[in-house]
């Protein structure tokens, strides 16, 4: 689509639209060698110059959205000094990305990685009530009191956790769906009820489910990305 010349110069990072209008009025801007007028349009392939200097529009960085199955032992940090293995060095993705939130070192499962800073707070902020689903195994047999206690809220970190969905899957295994992200929340909740977590795997974040082998990643599908945008539409820090 053609772009107004002042917008073109602004999006190219050359100057503001106001300054661009001034340069155009002074006859310092040309399009394909012809002095530009206010309101002139730039089409793809046009040659734009300011006082003989070629101005090319900045290429937008492609947005990357990855679903990664984090192994236990990998640390969710971009600090490459962390040993033995941080998530960025483990994945070795060719362009800069960062994890959305955390999974503690002993835990495994789904974590997002992206270069889209706008999406991060909308997913992580508790008040947006975005679901994260986990499968957890503890060190001893669970009972109805445990399930009810976890569901109704547990006192940890000087607060009461929000009510959540908990379902027993086996003698020592349960599913839990959280909309909070307190530090080591599930482990602390279990400990407060006298249990110790043996394994913890995140299997879903919002509409994205874990479906790749451990240690591997994939890009979001277009359908997943569209649904994610819909879910995030009413969240704080909404996409502009």
Secondary structure, DSSP 8 states (H G I E B T S, - for coil): --EEHHHHHHHTTS--HHHHHHHHHTT-EEETTEE--TT-EE-TT--EEETTEE----------EEEEEE-TT-B--S-TT-SS-BHHHHH--SS--EEES---TT-EEEEEEES-HHHHHHHH-GGG---EEEEEEESS---HHHHHHHHH--EETTEE----EEEE-SSSEEEEEES---TTHHHHHHHHTT--EEEEEEEEETTEE--S-TT-EEE--HHHHHHHHHHHTTSSS---
